[in-house]
Amino acid sequence: MIQRNQDAFASVFLLAVSVLMFIATYNIQQMTVSAIGADFAPRLVAGGLFILSFIMLITSIRKQKNPAAQAEEESDEDTEADQSVPISKKSVLLTIGLLIGYVALIPIIGFLLMTVVYLFLQMYILAEKSQRRIVLFLVISVISSGVIYYCFKNIFYLRLPAGILG
């Protein structure tokens, strides 16, 4: 019984956490005169968590009302688990190393260049050897880093580490 209701319990808990998190954002002081303050991101996260938790609650209720669909879904999950690729220890260690290097080198090299390098290397590490598309990875890394940099600089008016670009 508890196993069957696990998703419902988790979603109710996350709904409560999201409501408390949203309420807590009213205690964040406004230190700027811009329209987007320090409370924007936490409210956005709380709202997203609320929506996703609500969807999870509805899904779990539907599963409990229709046990045949739940049994079919569990059998689909078993076949998907058999086909999944195991995670190698090497890729996990390389990812941790990349994250540490990224955080350590951002102040020196800068956000824009380090983000391009990090995203490219992370995609290269996580892709299977047959799926490695170097040009595509490079294009995605450059465009996404540029868009993120532009948004933070010109929309949110936040400074990011410039590094060697000055």
VONUVO-578231 format. One record per atom (N, C-alpha, C): atom name; x, y, z; residue in one letter. Coordinates in Angstrom, 2 decimals. Layout:
VONUVO-578231
+------+---------+---------+---------+-----+
! atom !    east !   north !      up ! res !
+------+---------+---------+---------+-----+
!   CA !       X !       Y !       Z !   A !
...
+------+---------+---------+---------+-----+
end
This chain:
VONUVO-578231
+------+---------+---------+---------+-----+
! atom !    east !   north !      up ! res !
+------+---------+---------+---------+-----+
!    N !    0.83 !   -1.20 !    0.00 !   M !
!   CA !    0.00 !    0.00 !    0.00 !   M !
!    C !    0.87 !    1.26 !    0.00 !   M !
!    N !    1.87 !    1.27 !    0.88 !   I !
!   CA !    2.75 !    2.44 !    0.94 !   I !
!    C !    3.53 !    2.58 !   -0.35 !   I !
!    N !    3.97 !    1.47 !   -0.91 !   Q !
!   CA !    4.73 !    1.50 !   -2.17 !   Q !
!    C !    3.87 !    2.10 !   -3.28 !   Q !
!    N !    2.60 !    1.77 !   -3.32 !   R !
!   CA !    1.71 !    2.26 !   -4.34 !   R !
!    C !    1.46 !    3.76 !   -4.20 !   R !
!    N !    1.43 !    4.26 !   -2.98 !   N !
!   CA !    1.14 !    5.67 !   -2.72 !   N !
!    C !    2.39 !    6.54 !   -2.63 !   N !
!    N !    3.53 !    5.99 !   -2.92 !   Q !
!   CA !    4.79 !    6.71 !   -2.76 !   Q !
!    C !    4.81 !    8.01 !   -3.58 !   Q !
!    N !    4.38 !    7.97 !   -4.83 !   D !
!   CA !    4.37 !    9.18 !   -5.66 !   D !
!    C !    3.40 !   10.22 !   -5.11 !   D !
!    N !    2.27 !    9.79 !   -4.62 !   A !
!   CA !    1.29 !   10.72 !   -4.07 !   A !
!    C !    1.84 !   11.40 !   -2.82 !   A !
!    N !    2.48 !   10.64 !   -1.94 !   F !
!   CA !    3.06 !   11.23 !   -0.73 !   F !
!    C !    4.17 !   12.21 !   -1.09 !   F !
!    N !    5.01 !   11.83 !   -2.03 !   A !
!   CA !    6.12 !   12.70 !   -2.44 !   A !
!    C !    5.60 !   13.99 !   -3.07 !   A !
!    N !    4.57 !   13.89 !   -3.89 !   S !
!   CA !    4.05 !   15.09 !   -4.54 !   S !
!    C !    3.38 !   16.03 !   -3.54 !   S !
!    N !    2.66 !   15.49 !   -2.58 !   V !
!   CA !    2.04 !   16.33 !   -1.54 !   V !
!    C !    3.13 !   17.02 !   -0.72 !   V !
!    N !    4.18 !   16.29 !   -0.39 !   F !
!   CA !    5.29 !   16.88 !    0.36 !   F !
!    C !    5.93 !   18.02 !   -0.44 !   F !
!    N !    6.17 !   17.77 !   -1.74 !   L !
!   CA !    6.81 !   18.79 !   -2.58 !   L !
!    C !    5.88 !   19.99 !   -2.81 !   L !
!    N !    4.58 !   19.75 !   -2.86 !   L !
!   CA !    3.64 !   20.87 !   -2.94 !   L !
!    C !    3.76 !   21.76 !   -1.71 !   L !
!    N !    3.83 !   21.14 !   -0.54 !   A !
!   CA !    3.97 !   21.91 !    0.70 !   A !
!    C !    5.30 !   22.68 !    0.73 !   A !
!    N !    6.37 !   22.03 !    0.29 !   V !
!   CA !    7.68 !   22.69 !    0.25 !   V !
!    C !    7.64 !   23.89 !   -0.69 !   V !
!    N !    7.01 !   23.73 !   -1.85 !   S !
!   CA !    6.96 !   24.84 !   -2.80 !   S !
!    C !    6.16 !   26.01 !   -2.27 !   S !
!    N !    5.05 !   25.73 !   -1.57 !   V !
!   CA !    4.26 !   26.81 !   -0.99 !   V !
!    C !    5.06 !   27.54 !    0.09 !   V !
!    N !    5.72 !   26.77 !    0.96 !   L !
!   CA !    6.54 !   27.39 !    2.01 !   L !
!    C !    7.70 !   28.19 !    1.41 !   L !
!    N !    8.28 !   27.66 !    0.35 !   M !
!   CA !    9.38 !   28.36 !   -0.31 !   M !
!    C !    8.88 !   29.68 !   -0.92 !   M !
!    N !    7.72 !   29.65 !   -1.54 !   F !
!   CA !    7.17 !   30.87 !   -2.13 !   F !
!    C !    6.87 !   31.91 !   -1.05 !   F !
!    N !    6.29 !   31.47 !    0.06 !   I !
!   CA !    6.00 !   32.39 !    1.16 !   I !
!    C !    7.29 !   32.97 !    1.73 !   I !
!    N !    8.33 !   32.17 !    1.82 !   A !
!   CA !    9.61 !   32.63 !    2.36 !   A !
!    C !   10.25 !   33.71 !    1.49 !   A !
!    N !    9.91 !   33.75 !    0.21 !   T !
!   CA !   10.51 !   34.77 !   -0.67 !   T !
!    C !   10.08 !   36.18 !   -0.30 !   T !
!    N !    9.00 !   36.33 !    0.43 !   Y !
!   CA !    8.57 !   37.67 !    0.85 !   Y !
!    C !    9.48 !   38.25 !    1.92 !   Y !
!    N !   10.35 !   37.43 !    2.52 !   N !
!   CA !   11.30 !   37.91 !    3.51 !   N !
!    C !   12.62 !   38.35 !    2.89 !   N !
!    N !   12.77 !   38.19 !    1.58 !   I !
!   CA !   14.00 !   38.59 !    0.91 !   I !
!    C !   13.94 !   40.09 !    0.67 !   I !
!    N !   14.99 !   40.78 !    1.09 !   Q !
!   CA !   15.03 !   42.24 !    0.96 !   Q !
!    C !   15.31 !   42.65 !   -0.49 !   Q !
!    N !   14.63 !   43.69 !   -0.94 !   Q !
!   CA !   14.89 !   44.28 !   -2.25 !   Q !
!    C !   16.04 !   45.25 !   -2.09 !   Q !
!    N !   17.16 !   44.94 !   -2.72 !   M !
!   CA !   18.34 !   45.80 !   -2.61 !   M !
!    C !   18.55 !   46.65 !   -3.87 !   M !
!    N !   17.75 !   46.42 !   -4.90 !   T !
!   CA !   17.90 !   47.17 !   -6.14 !   T !
!    C !   16.58 !   47.82 !   -6.52 !   T !
!    N !   16.65 !   48.72 !   -7.48 !   V !
!   CA !   15.44 !   49.38 !   -7.95 !   V !
!    C !   14.92 !   48.76 !   -9.24 !   V !
!    N !   15.61 !   47.71 !   -9.72 !   S !
!   CA !   15.17 !   47.08 !  -10.97 !   S !
!    C !   13.92 !   46.24 !  -10.72 !   S !
!    N !   13.24 !   45.94 !  -11.81 !   A !
!   CA !   12.00 !   45.16 !  -11.71 !   A !
!    C !   12.26 !   43.73 !  -11.26 !   A !
!    N !   13.41 !   43.19 !  -11.62 !   I !
!   CA !   13.76 !   41.83 !  -11.22 !   I !
!    C !   14.71 !   41.92 !  -10.04 !   I !
!    N !   14.24 !   41.45 !   -8.88 !   G !
!   CA !   15.04 !   41.52 !   -7.68 !   G !
!    C !   15.56 !   40.15 !   -7.28 !   G !
!    N !   16.05 !   40.09 !   -6.06 !   A !
!   CA !   16.62 !   38.85 !   -5.53 !   A !
!    C !   15.56 !   37.79 !   -5.30 !   A !
!    N !   14.30 !   38.18 !   -5.24 !   D !
!   CA !   13.23 !   37.22 !   -5.00 !   D !
!    C !   12.72 !   36.56 !   -6.28 !   D !
!    N !   13.16 !   37.02 !   -7.44 !   F !
!   CA !   12.64 !   36.51 !   -8.71 !   F !
!    C !   12.96 !   35.03 !   -8.92 !   F !
!    N !   14.22 !   34.66 !   -8.82 !   A !
!   CA !   14.62 !   33.27 !   -9.07 !   A !
!    C !   14.00 !   32.29 !   -8.07 !   A !
!    N !   14.02 !   32.58 !   -6.76 !   P !
!   CA !   13.37 !   31.64 !   -5.83 !   P !
!    C !   11.86 !   31.48 !   -6.08 !   P !
!    N !   11.20 !   32.56 !   -6.48 !   R !
!   CA !    9.77 !   32.44 !   -6.79 !   R !
!    C !    9.55 !   31.62 !   -8.05 !   R !
!    N !   10.43 !   31.79 !   -9.02 !   L !
!   CA !   10.34 !   31.01 !  -10.25 !   L !
!    C !   10.54 !   29.52 !   -9.96 !   L !
!    N !   11.52 !   29.20 !   -9.14 !   V !
!   CA !   11.77 !   27.80 !   -8.77 !   V !
!    C !   10.59 !   27.24 !   -7.98 !   V !
!    N !   10.07 !   28.02 !   -7.04 !   A !
!   CA !    8.93 !   27.55 !   -6.23 !   A !
!    C !    7.71 !   27.31 !   -7.11 !   A !
!    N !    7.47 !   28.19 !   -8.07 !   G !
!   CA !    6.35 !   28.02 !   -8.99 !   G !
!    C !    6.52 !   26.78 !   -9.86 !   G !
!    N !    7.71 !   26.59 !  -10.37 !   G !
!   CA !    7.99 !   25.41 !  -11.19 !   G !
!    C !    7.83 !   24.13 !  -10.39 !   G !
!    N !    8.34 !   24.14 !   -9.16 !   L !
!   CA !    8.21 !   22.97 !   -8.29 !   L !
!    C !    6.74 !   22.68 !   -7.99 !   L !
!    N !    5.96 !   23.73 !   -7.77 !   F !
!   CA !    4.53 !   23.55 !   -7.50 !   F !
!    C !    3.83 !   22.91 !   -8.69 !   F !
!    N !    4.09 !   23.42 !   -9.89 !   I !
!   CA !    3.44 !   22.90 !  -11.10 !   I !
!    C !    3.82 !   21.45 !  -11.34 !   I !
!    N !    5.10 !   21.14 !  -11.25 !   L !
!   CA !    5.55 !   19.76 !  -11.48 !   L !
!    C !    5.03 !   18.81 !  -10.42 !   L !
!    N !    4.97 !   19.25 !   -9.17 !   S !
!   CA !    4.44 !   18.42 !   -8.09 !   S !
!    C !    2.95 !   18.16 !   -8.28 !   S !
!    N !    2.24 !   19.17 !   -8.75 !   F !
!   CA !    0.81 !   19.01 !   -9.00 !   F !
!    C !    0.57 !   18.00 !  -10.12 !   F !
!    N !    1.38 !   18.09 !  -11.18 !   I !
!   CA !    1.28 !   17.12 !  -12.28 !   I !
!    C !    1.58 !   15.71 !  -11.77 !   I !
!    N !    2.58 !   15.59 !  -10.91 !   M !
!   CA !    2.93 !   14.29 !  -10.34 !   M !
!    C !    1.79 !   13.74 !   -9.48 !   M !
!    N !    1.13 !   14.60 !   -8.73 !   L !
!   CA !    0.00 !   14.18 !   -7.91 !   L !
!    C !   -1.15 !   13.68 !   -8.77 !   L !
!    N !   -1.48 !   14.40 !   -9.82 !   I !
!   CA !   -2.55 !   13.98 !  -10.72 !   I !
!    C !   -2.21 !   12.64 !  -11.38 !   I !
!    N !   -0.97 !   12.49 !  -11.81 !   T !
!   CA !   -0.54 !   11.24 !  -12.44 !   T !
!    C !   -0.64 !   10.07 !  -11.47 !   T !
!    N !   -0.23 !   10.28 !  -10.23 !   S !
!   CA !   -0.27 !    9.19 !   -9.26 !   S !
!    C !   -1.71 !    8.81 !   -8.91 !   S !
!    N !   -2.61 !    9.80 !   -8.87 !   I !
!   CA !   -4.02 !    9.50 !   -8.60 !   I !
!    C !   -4.62 !    8.70 !   -9.76 !   I !
!    N !   -4.27 !    9.08 !  -10.98 !   R !
!   CA !   -4.77 !    8.34 !  -12.15 !   R !
!    C !   -4.26 !    6.90 !  -12.15 !   R !
!    N !   -3.02 !    6.71 !  -11.74 !   K !
!   CA !   -2.47 !    5.35 !  -11.68 !   K !
!    C !   -3.21 !    4.49 !  -10.67 !   K !
!    N !   -3.58 !    5.09 !   -9.54 !   Q !
!   CA !   -4.28 !    4.33 !   -8.51 !   Q !
!    C !   -5.70 !    3.97 !   -8.94 !   Q !
!    N !   -6.31 !    4.84 !   -9.75 !   K !
!   CA !   -7.67 !    4.54 !  -10.23 !   K !
!    C !   -7.67 !    3.49 !  -11.32 !   K !
!    N !   -6.56 !    3.36 !  -12.06 !   N !
!   CA !   -6.47 !    2.42 !  -13.16 !   N !
!    C !   -5.27 !    1.49 !  -12.96 !   N !
!    N !   -5.39 !    0.43 !  -12.15 !   P !
!   CA !   -4.26 !   -0.44 !  -11.86 !   P !
!    C !   -3.72 !   -1.17 !  -13.09 !   P !
!    N !   -4.54 !   -1.42 !  -14.10 !   A !
!   CA !   -4.07 !   -2.11 !  -15.31 !   A !
!    C !   -3.05 !   -1.26 !  -16.05 !   A !
!    N !   -3.29 !    0.05 !  -16.12 !   A !
!   CA !   -2.34 !    0.95 !  -16.78 !   A !
!    C !   -1.04 !    1.02 !  -15.99 !   A !
!    N !   -1.14 !    0.95 !  -14.66 !   Q !
!   CA !    0.06 !    0.98 !  -13.83 !   Q !
!    C !    0.90 !   -0.26 !  -14.07 !   Q !
!    N !    0.27 !   -1.43 !  -14.16 !   A !
!   CA !    1.01 !   -2.67 !  -14.39 !   A !
!    C !    1.68 !   -2.64 !  -15.76 !   A !
!    N !    0.99 !   -2.08 !  -16.76 !   E !
!   CA !    1.57 !   -1.98 !  -18.10 !   E !
!    C !    2.76 !   -1.02 !  -18.11 !   E !
!    N !    2.64 !    0.08 !  -17.38 !   E !
!   CA !    3.73 !    1.05 !  -17.32 !   E !
!    C !    4.95 !    0.47 !  -16.62 !   E !
!    N !    4.71 !   -0.30 !  -15.56 !   E !
!   CA !    5.83 !   -0.93 !  -14.84 !   E !
!    C !    6.55 !   -1.93 !  -15.73 !   E !
!    N !    5.82 !   -2.66 !  -16.57 !   S !
!   CA !    6.48 !   -3.60 !  -17.48 !   S !
!    C !    7.26 !   -2.85 !  -18.55 !   S !
!    N !    6.76 !   -1.69 !  -19.00 !   D !
!   CA !    7.50 !   -0.86 !  -19.94 !   D !
!    C !    8.78 !   -0.34 !  -19.32 !   D !
!    N !    8.72 !    0.05 !  -18.04 !   E !
!   CA !    9.91 !    0.54 !  -17.34 !   E !
!    C !   10.95 !   -0.56 !  -17.21 !   E !
!    N !   10.51 !   -1.80 !  -16.98 !   D !
!   CA !   11.45 !   -2.92 !  -16.87 !   D !
!    C !   12.18 !   -3.15 !  -18.18 !   D !
!    N !   11.48 !   -3.07 !  -19.31 !   T !
!   CA !   12.14 !   -3.27 !  -20.60 !   T !
!    C !   13.07 !   -2.11 !  -20.92 !   T !
!    N !   12.71 !   -0.88 !  -20.53 !   E !
!   CA !   13.58 !    0.26 !  -20.75 !   E !
!    C !   14.84 !    0.15 !  -19.89 !   E !
!    N !   14.70 !   -0.35 !  -18.68 !   A !
!   CA !   15.85 !   -0.49 !  -17.80 !   A !
!    C !   16.83 !   -1.51 !  -18.36 !   A !
!    N !   16.32 !   -2.55 !  -19.02 !   D !
!   CA !   17.20 !   -3.55 !  -19.61 !   D !
!    C !   18.00 !   -2.98 !  -20.78 !   D !
!    N !   17.43 !   -2.00 !  -21.50 !   Q !
!   CA !   18.08 !   -1.43 !  -22.67 !   Q !
!    C !   18.99 !   -0.26 !  -22.34 !   Q !
!    N !   18.95 !    0.27 !  -21.13 !   S !
!   CA !   19.75 !    1.45 !  -20.80 !   S !
!    C !   21.23 !    1.12 !  -20.74 !   S !
!    N !   22.04 !    2.13 !  -21.04 !   V !
!   CA !   23.49 !    1.99 !  -21.04 !   V !
!    C !   23.99 !    2.25 !  -19.62 !   V !
!    N !   24.84 !    1.37 !  -19.09 !   P !
!   CA !   25.35 !    1.60 !  -17.74 !   P !
!    C !   26.26 !    2.83 !  -17.71 !   P !
!    N !   26.23 !    3.53 !  -16.59 !   I !
!   CA !   27.06 !    4.72 !  -16.42 !   I !
!    C !   28.46 !    4.28 !  -16.01 !   I !
!    N !   29.44 !    4.76 !  -16.74 !   S !
!   CA !   30.81 !    4.36 !  -16.43 !   S !
!    C !   31.38 !    5.25 !  -15.33 !   S !
!    N !   32.24 !    4.66 !  -14.53 !   K !
!   CA !   32.88 !    5.42 !  -13.45 !   K !
!    C !   33.77 !    6.50 !  -14.03 !   K !
!    N !   34.35 !    6.22 !  -15.18 !   K !
!   CA !   35.23 !    7.19 !  -15.82 !   K !
!    C !   34.49 !    8.48 !  -16.17 !   K !
!    N !   33.28 !    8.36 !  -16.73 !   S !
!   CA !   32.52 !    9.56 !  -17.10 !   S !
!    C !   32.07 !   10.34 !  -15.87 !   S !
!    N !   31.76 !    9.64 !  -14.79 !   V !
!   CA !   31.38 !   10.31 !  -13.55 !   V !
!    C !   32.56 !   11.10 !  -12.99 !   V !
!    N !   33.73 !   10.47 !  -12.95 !   L !
!   CA !   34.91 !   11.15 !  -12.44 !   L !
!    C !   35.32 !   12.32 !  -13.33 !   L !
!    N !   35.21 !   12.14 !  -14.64 !   L !
!   CA !   35.54 !   13.24 !  -15.55 !   L !
!    C !   34.56 !   14.40 !  -15.38 !   L !
!    N !   33.28 !   14.10 !  -15.16 !   T !
!   CA !   32.29 !   15.15 !  -14.95 !   T !
!    C !   32.58 !   15.93 !  -13.67 !   T !
!    N !   32.92 !   15.23 !  -12.60 !   I !
!   CA !   33.26 !   15.90 !  -11.35 !   I !
!    C !   34.50 !   16.77 !  -11.55 !   I !
!    N !   35.50 !   16.24 !  -12.24 !   G !
!   CA !   36.70 !   17.02 !  -12.53 !   G !
!    C !   36.40 !   18.25 !  -13.37 !   G !
!    N !   35.53 !   18.10 !  -14.37 !   L !
!   CA !   35.14 !   19.25 !  -15.19 !   L !
!    C !   34.44 !   20.32 !  -14.37 !   L !
!    N !   33.54 !   19.91 !  -13.50 !   L !
!   CA !   32.84 !   20.87 !  -12.65 !   L !
!    C !   33.79 !   21.62 !  -11.74 !   L !
!    N !   34.73 !   20.91 !  -11.14 !   I !
!   CA !   35.71 !   21.54 !  -10.25 !   I !
!    C !   36.58 !   22.51 !  -11.05 !   I !
!    N !   37.03 !   22.07 !  -12.22 !   G !
!   CA !   37.84 !   22.95 !  -13.06 !   G !
!    C !   37.07 !   24.16 !  -13.53 !   G !
!    N !   35.81 !   23.98 !  -13.88 !   Y !
!   CA !   34.95 !   25.09 !  -14.33 !   Y !
!    C !   34.83 !   26.15 !  -13.25 !   Y !
!    N !   34.50 !   25.71 !  -12.04 !   V !
!   CA !   34.33 !   26.66 !  -10.93 !   V !
!    C !   35.66 !   27.34 !  -10.59 !   V !
!    N !   36.75 !   26.60 !  -10.64 !   A !
!   CA !   38.05 !   27.18 !  -10.29 !   A !
!    C !   38.56 !   28.17 !  -11.34 !   A !
!    N !   38.25 !   27.92 !  -12.61 !   L !
!   CA !   38.81 !   28.76 !  -13.68 !   L !
!    C !   37.90 !   29.89 !  -14.15 !   L !
!    N !   36.65 !   29.92 !  -13.73 !   I !
!   CA !   35.75 !   31.01 !  -14.16 !   I !
!    C !   36.30 !   32.39 !  -13.79 !   I !
!    N !   36.80 !   32.62 !  -12.57 !   P !
!   CA !   37.30 !   33.97 !  -12.27 !   P !
!    C !   38.52 !   34.36 !  -13.12 !   P !
!    N !   39.31 !   33.39 !  -13.52 !   I !
!   CA !   40.53 !   33.67 !  -14.28 !   I !
!    C !   40.23 !   33.82 !  -15.77 !   I !
!    N !   39.56 !   32.85 !  -16.35 !   I !
!   CA !   39.33 !   32.83 !  -17.79 !   I !
!    C !   38.05 !   33.59 !  -18.16 !   I !
!    N !   37.05 !   33.55 !  -17.32 !   G !
!   CA !   35.81 !   34.26 !  -17.58 !   G !
!    C !   34.66 !   33.31 !  -17.87 !   G !
!    N !   33.45 !   33.83 !  -17.65 !   F !
!   CA !   32.25 !   33.02 !  -17.80 !   F !
!    C !   32.07 !   32.53 !  -19.22 !   F !
!    N !   32.17 !   33.43 !  -20.18 !   L !
!   CA !   31.84 !   33.10 !  -21.56 !   L !
!    C !   32.74 !   32.00 !  -22.12 !   L !
!    N !   34.04 !   32.17 !  -22.02 !   L !
!   CA !   34.97 !   31.17 !  -22.56 !   L !
!    C !   34.90 !   29.85 !  -21.79 !   L !
!    N !   34.84 !   29.92 !  -20.48 !   M !
!   CA !   34.81 !   28.69 !  -19.68 !   M !
!    C !   33.52 !   27.91 !  -19.90 !   M !
!    N !   32.42 !   28.61 !  -20.09 !   T !
!   CA !   31.15 !   27.92 !  -20.32 !   T !
!    C !   31.17 !   27.20 !  -21.67 !   T !
!    N !   31.74 !   27.84 !  -22.69 !   V !
!   CA !   31.86 !   27.19 !  -23.99 !   V !
!    C !   32.70 !   25.92 !  -23.86 !   V !
!    N !   33.84 !   26.03 !  -23.20 !   V !
!   CA !   34.74 !   24.87 !  -23.04 !   V !
!    C !   34.07 !   23.78 !  -22.21 !   V !
!    N !   33.44 !   24.17 !  -21.10 !   Y !
!   CA !   32.80 !   23.19 !  -20.23 !   Y !
!    C !   31.69 !   22.44 !  -20.97 !   Y !
!    N !   30.79 !   23.17 !  -21.62 !   L !
!   CA !   29.68 !   22.52 !  -22.30 !   L !
!    C !   30.17 !   21.57 !  -23.40 !   L !
!    N !   31.16 !   22.03 !  -24.17 !   F !
!   CA !   31.68 !   21.17 !  -25.23 !   F !
!    C !   32.26 !   19.88 !  -24.65 !   F !
!    N !   33.12 !   20.00 !  -23.64 !   L !
!   CA !   33.74 !   18.82 !  -23.05 !   L !
!    C !   32.72 !   17.91 !  -22.38 !   L !
!    N !   31.72 !   18.49 !  -21.73 !   Q !
!   CA !   30.71 !   17.68 !  -21.06 !   Q !
!    C !   29.89 !   16.89 !  -22.07 !   Q !
!    N !   29.50 !   17.53 !  -23.16 !   M !
!   CA !   28.76 !   16.81 !  -24.20 !   M !
!    C !   29.62 !   15.71 !  -24.82 !   M !
!    N !   30.89 !   16.00 !  -25.02 !   Y !
!   CA !   31.80 !   15.02 !  -25.62 !   Y !
!    C !   31.95 !   13.80 !  -24.70 !   Y !
!    N !   32.07 !   14.04 !  -23.41 !   I !
!   CA !   32.24 !   12.94 !  -22.45 !   I !
!    C !   30.98 !   12.09 !  -22.36 !   I !
!    N !   29.82 !   12.72 !  -22.33 !   L !
!   CA !   28.57 !   11.99 !  -22.11 !   L !
!    C !   28.03 !   11.31 !  -23.36 !   L !
!    N !   28.47 !   11.74 !  -24.53 !   A !
!   CA !   27.98 !   11.12 !  -25.77 !   A !
!    C !   28.68 !    9.78 !  -26.00 !   A !
!    N !   27.93 !    8.84 !  -26.58 !   E !
!   CA !   28.54 !    7.58 !  -26.98 !   E !
!    C !   29.50 !    7.86 !  -28.13 !   E !
!    N !   30.50 !    7.01 !  -28.29 !   K !
!   CA !   31.50 !    7.24 !  -29.33 !   K !
!    C !   30.89 !    7.36 !  -30.71 !   K !
!    N !   29.84 !    6.62 !  -30.99 !   S !
!   CA !   29.22 !    6.69 !  -32.31 !   S !
!    C !   28.36 !    7.95 !  -32.48 !   S !
!    N !   28.02 !    8.61 !  -31.38 !   Q !
!   CA !   27.15 !    9.79 !  -31.42 !   Q !
!    C !   27.90 !   11.10 !  -31.25 !   Q !
!    N !   29.21 !   11.08 !  -31.23 !   R !
!   CA !   29.99 !   12.31 !  -31.03 !   R !
!    C !   30.03 !   13.14 !  -32.30 !   R !
!    N !   29.43 !   14.30 !  -32.23 !   R !
!   CA !   29.38 !   15.24 !  -33.35 !   R !
!    C !   30.07 !   16.53 !  -32.91 !   R !
!    N !   31.35 !   16.63 !  -33.19 !   I !
!   CA !   32.17 !   17.72 !  -32.67 !   I !
!    C !   31.67 !   19.08 !  -33.11 !   I !
!    N !   31.34 !   19.23 !  -34.39 !   V !
!   CA !   30.88 !   20.52 !  -34.89 !   V !
!    C !   29.56 !   20.91 !  -34.22 !   V !
!    N !   28.64 !   19.98 !  -34.09 !   L !
!   CA !   27.36 !   20.24 !  -33.44 !   L !
!    C !   27.57 !   20.63 !  -31.98 !   L !
!    N !   28.43 !   19.91 !  -31.27 !   F !
!   CA !   28.71 !   20.23 !  -29.88 !   F !
!    C !   29.30 !   21.63 !  -29.75 !   F !
!    N !   30.17 !   22.00 !  -30.65 !   L !
!   CA !   30.79 !   23.32 !  -30.61 !   L !
!    C !   29.76 !   24.41 !  -30.88 !   L !
!    N !   28.90 !   24.21 !  -31.87 !   V !
!   CA !   27.86 !   25.19 !  -32.19 !   V !
!    C !   26.90 !   25.36 !  -31.02 !   V !
!    N !   26.45 !   24.27 !  -30.44 !   I !
!   CA !   25.55 !   24.34 !  -29.29 !   I !
!    C !   26.21 !   25.06 !  -28.13 !   I !
!    N !   27.47 !   24.76 !  -27.86 !   S !
!   CA !   28.20 !   25.38 !  -26.75 !   S !
!    C !   28.33 !   26.88 !  -26.94 !   S !
!    N !   28.69 !   27.30 !  -28.13 !   V !
!   CA !   28.90 !   28.73 !  -28.40 !   V !
!    C !   27.57 !   29.48 !  -28.34 !   V !
!    N !   26.55 !   28.95 !  -28.99 !   I !
!   CA !   25.26 !   29.65 !  -29.03 !   I !
!    C !   24.62 !   29.72 !  -27.65 !   I !
!    N !   24.58 !   28.61 !  -26.93 !   S !
!   CA !   23.94 !   28.63 !  -25.62 !   S !
!    C !   24.71 !   29.50 !  -24.63 !   S !
!    N !   26.02 !   29.48 !  -24.67 !   S !
!   CA !   26.81 !   30.34 !  -23.79 !   S !
!    C !   26.58 !   31.81 !  -24.12 !   S !
!    N !   26.52 !   32.13 !  -25.40 !   G !
!   CA !   26.27 !   33.51 !  -25.81 !   G !
!    C !   24.89 !   34.00 !  -25.39 !   G !
!    N !   23.87 !   33.15 !  -25.54 !   V !
!   CA !   22.52 !   33.53 !  -25.15 !   V !
!    C !   22.44 !   33.74 !  -23.63 !   V !
!    N !   23.02 !   32.84 !  -22.88 !   I !
!   CA !   23.02 !   32.97 !  -21.42 !   I !
!    C !   23.74 !   34.25 !  -21.00 !   I !
!    N !   24.90 !   34.50 !  -21.59 !   Y !
!   CA !   25.68 !   35.70 !  -21.26 !   Y !
!    C !   24.88 !   36.95 !  -21.59 !   Y !
!    N !   24.25 !   36.98 !  -22.77 !   Y !
!   CA !   23.45 !   38.13 !  -23.18 !   Y !
!    C !   22.30 !   38.37 !  -22.20 !   Y !
!    N !   21.59 !   37.30 !  -21.82 !   C !
!   CA !   20.45 !   37.43 !  -20.90 !   C !
!    C !   20.88 !   37.99 !  -19.55 !   C !
!    N !   21.96 !   37.45 !  -19.02 !   F !
!   CA !   22.41 !   37.93 !  -17.71 !   F !
!    C !   22.89 !   39.37 !  -17.78 !   F !
!    N !   23.56 !   39.72 !  -18.86 !   K !
!   CA !   24.15 !   41.05 !  -18.98 !   K !
!    C !   23.11 !   42.11 !  -19.31 !   K !
!    N !   22.23 !   41.84 !  -20.29 !   N !
!   CA !   21.34 !   42.88 !  -20.82 !   N !
!    C !   19.90 !   42.80 !  -20.36 !   N !
!    N !   19.47 !   41.67 !  -19.84 !   I !
!   CA !   18.09 !   41.55 !  -19.36 !   I !
!    C !   18.04 !   41.61 !  -17.84 !   I !
!    N !   18.89 !   40.82 !  -17.19 !   F !
!   CA !   18.91 !   40.80 !  -15.73 !   F !
!    C !   19.85 !   41.83 !  -15.12 !   F !
!    N !   20.68 !   42.44 !  -15.95 !   Y !
!   CA !   21.67 !   43.44 !  -15.52 !   Y !
!    C !   22.57 !   42.91 !  -14.41 !   Y !
!    N !   23.07 !   41.71 !  -14.61 !   L !
!   CA !   23.99 !   41.08 !  -13.67 !   L !
!    C !   25.35 !   40.97 !  -14.31 !   L !
!    N !   26.38 !   41.17 !  -13.52 !   R !
!   CA !   27.75 !   41.05 !  -14.02 !   R !
!    C !   28.22 !   39.63 !  -13.84 !   R !
!    N !   28.85 !   39.12 !  -14.88 !   L !
!   CA !   29.45 !   37.80 !  -14.84 !   L !
!    C !   30.96 !   37.98 !  -14.94 !   L !
!    N !   31.72 !   37.03 !  -14.41 !   P !
!   CA !   33.18 !   37.16 !  -14.47 !   P !
!    C !   33.67 !   37.30 !  -15.92 !   P !
!    N !   34.40 !   38.38 !  -16.18 !   A !
!   CA !   34.89 !   38.64 !  -17.55 !   A !
!    C !   36.19 !   37.90 !  -17.81 !   A !
!    N !   37.02 !   37.72 !  -16.79 !   G !
!   CA !   38.28 !   36.98 !  -16.94 !   G !
!    C !   39.23 !   37.68 !  -17.90 !   G !
!    N !   39.82 !   36.92 !  -18.80 !   I !
!   CA !   40.84 !   37.47 !  -19.69 !   I !
!    C !   40.25 !   38.37 !  -20.76 !   I !
!    N !   38.93 !   38.33 !  -20.95 !   L !
!   CA !   38.30 !   39.22 !  -21.91 !   L !
!    C !   38.17 !   40.64 !  -21.39 !   L !
!    N !   38.35 !   40.80 !  -20.09 !   G !
!   CA !   38.34 !   42.12 !  -19.46 !   G !
!    C !   36.98 !   42.67 !  -19.37 !   G !
+------+---------+---------+---------+-----+
end
